[in-house]
Amino acid sequence: MSIGFWQIAIVVILVVLLFGRGKISSLMGDVAKGIKSFKKGMAQDPTDDQAKNITENNDQTNNQDPNNKE
């Protein structure tokens, strides 16, 4: 037995009646933001981030005055 058009239509109508259009659209927007964030995170090279953080930390420690005792 396969799922027909009318069964899908009834389920969609019930979901819209229970949750409302606003709730469903906001949920879909949140899902889209999550997918974009995931893709952005996967596109970044973690070794570049680590090298950048190490360089920034070294610059901050080198710029401090060793004679200054605050």
Beta strands, then each sheet from edge to edge (+ up, - down):
end
